[in-house]
Amino acid sequence: MLKKLLLIEDDVNLSRNIKKQLIFEGFAVDTAFDGVIGERLIQREKYDCLLFDINVPGMNGYELTQSVRKMKIITPIIIITSFNGINDKLNGFDAGADDYIKKATCRCRDEGEV
């Protein structure tokens, strides 16, 4: 059975490219373009991993991460963002993220990264 991922990214082209690569690597991928819709999907579906951009409409990635953790969902959360400052990373981990990847280096080439 394929591992199922949720990608929340508001850049349509980037979302499409990341999704295409993840499918090529053998994952099933759902996408959302804002945090509110992403939260609804998380409440309805079971995912093996959650991939969040920070700067998305509706509910940002930090808020969404906090919301997921408040729901007692322990699914790994990986933040994928262009924000790379130390405070950005600390905010992500403080919110409950399991990993933080800068977009420019995000290549998700093998299952070990997800």
Secondary structure, DSSP 8 states (H G I E B T S, - for coil): ---EEEEE-S-HHHHHHHHHHHHHTT-EEEEESSHHHHHHHHHHS--SEEEE-SS-SSS-HHHHHHHHHHTT----EEEEES--SHHHHHHHHHHT-SEEEEGGG----SGGG-
